Amino acid sequence: MASALLPVSPERIADAARRVMSRCDDLARISAAPDRIERVYLSPEHARVNRLAAEWMREIGMTTRQDAAGNQIGRLDTAGDEPALMIGSHLDTVADAGRYDGIVGVLMGIEVVRMLREPADDDGSSWRSPLPFALEVAAFWDEEGTRFGKALLGSSAVGGVWDDGWWDLADAEGTTLAQAFREFGLDPGRVGEAARRSDELVGYLEAHIEQGPELHRSGESLAVVSSIASARRFLLSVEGEARHAGGTPYDMRRDALLGASEAALAVERICRAEHHIIGTVGQFEAFPGGVNIVPGEVQFSLDLRGEFDGERDRVWQRLTAELDEIMGRRGLRWQHREIHNAAAVACAPLLQDVVREGIRAAAGEVTDEPPAIFSRAGHDGMALGGLTGIGMLFLRNPDGISHHPDEDVSTADVARGIRALAESVLHLAADRRAAA
């Protein structure tokens, strides 16, 4: 069993968890829509939430700044001009979102900093962890890619992998990313200033609700994340011929909707037969869209994820061959455009170890090793993997539902997660001191 290093009472941990849950509710009220949660990149809601997050960071003694990509960063210097351990997640949402995806990780990071800088419970002394690194909390933006269709924009800027080809991306109203930057008060020409150097960071840790049911099914509350899925996203179009619904016999029809529907079913059939490959058709639109017209064109999306890049790409090749066969048989044409490509990212062995030790220390009495879970969902750490080692802690999400108003996490599990994350930081500090 790992030894506990954090001299903080369960009552204080419980207070921190209640504060996280209350602040999740506060942020849920900042939305572009009155009847649902929706916060997108470079919006008025983005600005409001950054101001509130900065206030919470300053409350515990952190210095704050909004970086050149619109991320909100807090920093606590604990050992002079040392590199930092970054704890982070994101504050943007999908449309009609839940209130915990990303958000709970940022707020837990703030509470961990509070735990590591305030006096211990035991005697009210000025105990502070002798950390050999600074602490930063990063509140990233546009992890979801809701507004411009490209995920991980904020963390990509920090990770130094910004692509200038993204400036022409446009939202549903036709506003380009470059225009949105300027309207928000950011300078597109300075986005490179958000990039961090590898020698500035000792690692990146993120707590996140599990976006799946494994912890719920196993009865466990916390897990170590072993790796983050590779992902590719495509926009596909199928072209046929729009004709009168009543006057066109079946042998003359080139129905794009039926071809695209068969393609969507092929995605499910092929991916279900593969280990750790998930394919999803999430958008589907027929044109011209008349009730009495054979659809002449369909546009749809494909989200393809896998534990390993090679397996994912092999499935994509199988899908393209299948679509060739379907469209050829139906007299249709199809084409695709790739809009996102992210390689799988393995969590660093050392950070997996310290998260595992943190979970064990937080549990108090443990007979089994904490579970290790491969994340099928993408996270900001993917954009930072080329810059520094990453580690992740999953929290149980009842029924595994996410990207939906019903996503959930219990206050008790958040308390366990805060303790485990703080213990992870302290175990990393102990490892670095031993290595020095």
C-alpha positions in Angstrom: 0.0 0.0 0.0 1.3 3.5 -0.9 1.9 5.8 2.1 -0.2 8.9 2.4 1.9 12.1 2.2 -0.8 14.8 2.5 -1.5 15.9 6.1 -5.1 17.0 5.4 -8.2 15.8 7.2 -11.1 14.0 5.4 -13.3 16.9 6.4 -11.2 19.4 4.5 -11.1 17.1 1.5 -14.9 16.9 1.6 -15.2 20.7 1.8 -13.0 20.9 -1.3 -15.2 18.4 -3.2 -18.3 20.3 -2.3 -16.7 23.5 -3.6 -15.9 21.8 -6.9 -19.5 20.6 -7.3 -20.9 24.1 -6.4 -18.5 25.7 -8.9 -19.5 23.3 -11.6 -23.1 24.5 -11.0 -21.9 28.1 -11.2 -20.2 27.5 -14.6 -23.2 25.7 -15.9 -25.2 28.9 -15.6 -22.7 30.6 -18.0 -24.1 29.5 -21.4 -24.9 30.8 -24.8 -28.4 29.1 -24.6 -31.0 29.7 -21.8 -32.1 26.0 -21.7 -28.9 24.1 -22.0 -25.1 24.4 -21.4 -23.1 25.6 -24.4 -19.8 27.4 -24.2 -17.7 27.7 -27.3 -14.2 29.0 -28.1 -13.7 32.8 -28.3 -17.3 33.6 -27.3 -18.6 36.0 -24.6 -19.1 33.0 -22.4 -15.4 32.1 -22.9 -14.4 35.5 -21.6 -16.8 35.4 -18.6 -15.6 31.9 -17.6 -11.9 32.9 -17.9 -12.5 35.9 -15.6 -14.2 33.6 -13.0 -11.5 30.9 -13.2 -8.8 33.6 -12.7 -10.7 34.9 -9.7 -10.7 31.4 -8.1 -7.0 30.9 -9.0 -6.0 34.3 -7.4 -8.0 33.4 -4.3 -5.5 30.7 -3.4 -2.4 32.8 -4.2 -1.8 31.9 -7.8 -0.7 34.5 -10.4 -2.9 34.4 -13.5 -2.7 35.2 -17.2 -4.7 34.6 -20.3 -2.3 33.2 -22.9 -2.1 34.1 -26.6 -4.6 31.4 -27.5 -7.2 32.3 -24.9 -6.4 29.7 -22.3 -6.5 30.7 -18.7 -3.3 29.8 -16.7 -2.6 30.0 -13.0 0.8 29.5 -11.5 2.1 29.0 -8.0 5.9 29.3 -7.6 7.0 26.9 -4.8 10.7 26.6 -5.3 12.1 29.6 -7.1 12.5 29.6 -10.9 11.7 25.9 -11.4 9.9 24.2 -14.1 6.2 23.5 -13.4 3.9 20.5 -13.1 0.8 21.5 -15.1 -2.6 20.3 -14.0 -5.3 21.0 -16.5 -8.4 20.2 -18.5 -10.9 22.3 -20.5 -13.8 24.7 -19.8 -15.5 24.7 -23.3 -18.4 22.4 -24.0 -20.2 20.6 -26.7 -23.7 21.8 -27.5 -26.3 20.7 -24.9 -23.5 19.6 -22.6 -23.2 18.2 -19.2 -21.5 20.2 -16.4 -18.5 17.9 -15.6 -16.7 17.0 -18.8 -13.4 18.9 -18.5 -14.7 21.3 -16.0 -14.3 19.1 -13.0 -10.6 18.5 -13.8 -9.8 22.2 -13.9 -11.6 22.8 -10.6 -9.9 19.8 -8.9 -6.6 21.2 -10.0 -7.3 24.4 -8.2 -8.3 22.5 -5.1 -5.1 20.5 -5.2 -3.0 23.7 -5.3 -5.1 24.9 -2.3 -4.2 21.7 -0.4 -0.5 22.0 -1.2 0.0 25.6 -0.2 -2.3 26.1 2.8 -1.5 25.1 6.4 -1.9 21.5 7.4 -4.9 20.6 9.6 -2.9 19.0 12.4 -1.6 22.0 14.3 -2.4 25.0 12.1 1.3 25.4 11.2 2.5 26.9 8.0 3.3 23.5 6.5 3.8 23.5 2.8 4.9 20.6 0.6 8.5 21.1 -0.3 7.8 20.7 -4.0 10.8 20.8 -6.3 8.7 22.3 -9.0 6.1 25.1 -9.5 2.4 24.3 -9.9 0.3 25.5 -12.8 -3.4 25.0 -13.5 -4.4 25.3 -17.2 -8.0 25.9 -18.2 -7.8 25.0 -21.9 -10.3 26.1 -24.6 -11.8 24.4 -27.6 -10.9 20.9 -26.6 -14.2 19.9 -28.1 -13.9 21.6 -31.4 -17.6 22.6 -31.3 -17.3 26.0 -33.0 -14.7 25.5 -35.7 -14.8 21.7 -36.2 -11.1 21.3 -35.0 -10.5 19.9 -31.6 -7.7 20.7 -29.2 -7.0 24.2 -30.4 -6.0 25.7 -27.1 -3.8 22.9 -25.9 -2.3 22.6 -29.4 -1.1 26.2 -29.1 0.5 25.4 -25.7 2.0 22.2 -27.1 3.6 24.1 -29.9 1.7 22.3 -32.6 -0.5 25.1 -33.9 -1.1 24.9 -37.7 -1.5 28.2 -39.6 -3.8 26.4 -42.0 -6.5 26.5 -39.2 -6.9 30.3 -39.6 -9.3 29.8 -42.4 -11.6 27.4 -40.5 -15.1 29.0 -40.2 -18.0 28.6 -37.8 -21.6 28.1 -38.8 -22.0 31.9 -39.3 -19.0 32.1 -41.6 -16.7 33.7 -39.0 -13.2 32.5 -39.5 -10.9 31.5 -36.7 -8.7 34.5 -37.5 -11.6 36.9 -37.3 -12.8 35.3 -34.0 -9.3 35.8 -32.5 -9.4 39.5 -33.3 -12.9 40.0 -32.1 -12.0 38.3 -28.8 -9.0 40.7 -28.4 -6.3 38.2 -29.4 -3.7 38.7 -32.1 -3.4 35.8 -34.6 0.2 36.8 -35.2 1.1 36.2 -31.6 -0.5 32.7 -31.1 3.0 31.2 -31.0 3.6 33.0 -27.7 1.3 30.4 -26.0 3.7 27.6 -26.8 5.7 26.2 -23.9 9.2 24.8 -24.0 9.8 21.3 -22.8 12.3 22.5 -20.1 9.5 24.6 -18.6 7.4 21.6 -17.6 8.1 18.5 -15.5 4.8 16.9 -16.7 1.1 17.3 -17.2 -1.6 15.7 -15.0 -5.4 15.7 -15.8 -8.4 14.4 -13.8 -11.5 13.7 -15.9 -14.7 11.8 -15.6 -14.6 8.6 -17.5 -16.6 8.9 -20.7 -17.6 5.3 -20.6 -19.0 2.7 -18.2 -15.9 0.6 -17.1 -15.5 2.1 -13.6 -19.3 2.1 -13.1 -19.5 -1.6 -14.1 -16.6 -2.6 -11.9 -17.7 -0.7 -8.8 -14.4 1.2 -8.7 -14.3 5.0 -8.2 -10.9 5.9 -9.7 -8.6 4.6 -12.4 -5.2 5.2 -13.9 -5.4 6.0 -17.6 -2.9 4.0 -19.7 -3.2 5.8 -23.0 -5.5 8.1 -25.1 -7.1 6.9 -28.3 -5.8 7.8 -31.7 -8.5 9.6 -33.7 -9.4 10.6 -37.2 -12.4 12.5 -38.3 -13.8 12.8 -41.8 -16.5 14.6 -43.7 -18.0 12.4 -46.4 -20.3 13.1 -49.2 -22.3 10.8 -51.4 -23.6 12.0 -54.8 -26.5 10.5 -56.7 -29.4 12.1 -58.6 -32.3 14.1 -57.2 -35.6 13.0 -58.9 -39.3 13.0 -58.4 -40.2 10.6 -55.6 -43.4 9.4 -57.3 -42.3 9.3 -60.9 -38.9 7.6 -60.6 -39.1 3.7 -60.5 -36.6 1.9 -58.3 -34.5 0.6 -61.1 -33.8 4.2 -62.2 -33.0 5.6 -58.8 -29.6 6.8 -57.6 -30.6 7.4 -54.1 -27.7 9.1 -52.1 -29.5 8.6 -48.8 -29.8 4.8 -49.2 -26.1 4.6 -50.2 -25.0 6.7 -47.3 -27.2 4.8 -44.9 -25.7 1.5 -46.0 -22.2 3.1 -45.5 -23.2 4.1 -41.9 -24.3 0.6 -41.2 -21.0 -0.7 -42.6 -19.1 1.5 -40.2 -20.9 -0.2 -37.3 -20.5 -3.7 -38.7 -16.8 -3.4 -39.4 -15.9 -1.5 -36.2 -17.8 -3.9 -34.0 -15.7 -6.8 -35.3 -12.5 -5.0 -34.4 -10.8 -4.9 -31.0 -10.7 -1.3 -29.5 -11.9 0.4 -32.7 -14.9 2.7 -32.4 -16.5 4.3 -35.4 -19.4 6.9 -35.2 -21.5 8.7 -37.7 -22.7 11.7 -35.8 -23.9 14.0 -38.5 -26.1 13.1 -41.4 -27.8 15.5 -43.8 -29.7 14.9 -47.1 -30.2 17.3 -49.9 -32.2 18.9 -51.4 -34.3 17.7 -48.4 -37.8 17.6 -49.9 -40.3 15.0 -48.7 -41.2 14.2 -52.3 -37.7 14.2 -53.8 -35.2 11.3 -54.1 -32.1 12.6 -52.2 -29.4 13.5 -54.7 -26.7 14.2 -52.1 -25.9 13.3 -48.5 -23.2 14.7 -46.3 -22.1 12.9 -43.1 -19.3 12.7 -40.6 -17.2 9.8 -39.4 -15.3 9.7 -36.1 -12.9 6.8 -36.0 -10.9 6.0 -32.9 -8.5 3.3 -31.8 -6.0 2.3 -29.2 -3.2 2.1 -31.8 -2.7 4.2 -35.0 -2.0 1.2 -37.2 -5.2 -0.6 -36.3 -7.3 2.6 -36.8 -5.8 3.2 -40.2 -6.3 -0.4 -41.3 -10.0 -0.1 -40.4 -10.2 3.1 -42.4 -8.8 1.3 -45.5 -11.4 -1.5 -45.0 -14.1 1.1 -44.8 -13.0 2.9 -48.0 -13.0 -0.4 -49.9 -16.5 -1.1 -48.5 -17.7 2.3 -49.6 -16.3 1.8 -53.1 -18.3 -1.4 -53.3 -21.5 0.1 -52.0 -21.4 3.2 -54.2 -20.4 1.3 -57.3 -23.3 -1.1 -56.8 -25.8 1.7 -56.4 -24.4 3.9 -59.2 -23.3 6.6 -56.7 -20.1 8.6 -56.2 -18.4 9.4 -52.9 -15.6 11.5 -51.6 -14.1 12.4 -48.3 -12.1 15.2 -46.5 -10.1 14.5 -43.4 -10.7 17.2 -40.8 -8.8 15.8 -37.8 -5.9 13.4 -37.2 -4.5 12.7 -33.8 -2.0 10.0 -33.0 -2.5 7.8 -30.0 -0.7 9.0 -26.9 0.6 6.7 -24.2 0.7 8.1 -20.7 4.2 8.3 -19.3 5.2 5.3 -17.2 6.4 7.5 -14.3 3.1 9.5 -14.3 1.1 6.3 -14.5 3.0 5.1 -11.4 2.5 8.3 -9.4 -1.2 8.4 -10.2 -1.5 4.7 -9.2 0.3 5.5 -5.9 -2.0 8.5 -5.4 -5.1 6.4 -5.8 -3.7 3.7 -3.4 -2.7 6.4 -0.8 -6.1 8.0 -1.1 -7.9 4.7 -0.6 -6.2 4.1 2.7 -6.7 0.3 2.6 -6.3 -1.4 -0.7 -6.0 -5.1 -1.6 -6.0 -4.8 -5.4 -4.1 -2.6 -7.8 -6.1 0.4 -9.1 -7.6 -0.4 -12.5 -5.9 0.9 -15.6 -8.1 2.1 -18.4 -7.4 3.0 -22.1 -9.3 6.2 -22.9 -11.4 6.0 -26.0 -12.1 9.7 -25.7 -9.6 12.4 -26.7 -8.1 14.8 -24.1 -5.9 17.9 -24.1 -3.0 15.8 -23.0 -2.8 14.5 -26.6 -1.6 17.9 -27.8 1.0 18.1 -25.0 2.5 14.6 -25.4 5.2 15.8 -27.7 6.2 18.5 -25.1 6.1 16.6 -21.8 5.0 13.4 -20.2 1.3 13.2 -19.4 -0.7 11.3 -16.8 -4.4 11.0 -16.2 -6.8 10.1 -13.5 -10.3 8.9 -14.3 -13.3 9.4 -12.0 -16.4 7.1 -12.1 -19.3 8.5 -14.2 -22.5 6.6 -13.4 -23.7 4.8 -16.5 -20.8 6.2 -18.5 -22.9 8.8 -20.3 -21.1 12.0 -21.4 -21.5 14.9 -23.8 -25.1 14.9 -22.5 -26.9 16.8 -19.7 -27.2 13.5 -17.7 -23.4 13.0 -17.3 -22.6 12.8 -13.6 -20.0 12.3 -10.9 -20.6 12.0 -7.1 -19.2 14.4 -4.5 -17.7 11.4 -2.7 -15.8 10.4 -5.9 -14.6 13.9 -6.4 -13.3 14.0 -2.9 -11.4 10.7 -3.5 -10.1 12.2 -6.8 -8.8 15.4 -5.1 -7.0 13.4 -2.5 -5.5 11.0 -5.2 -4.4 13.8 -7.4 -2.8 15.7 -4.5 -1.0 12.5 -3.4 0.1 11.9 -7.0 1.8 15.4 -7.0 3.5 14.6 -3.8 4.7 11.2 -5.0 6.1 12.8 -8.1 7.9 15.4 -5.9 9.4 12.6 -3.8 10.5 10.8 -6.9 12.3 13.9 -8.3 14.0 14.5 -5.0 15.2 11.0 -4.9 16.5 11.2 -8.4 18.3 14.4 -7.6 
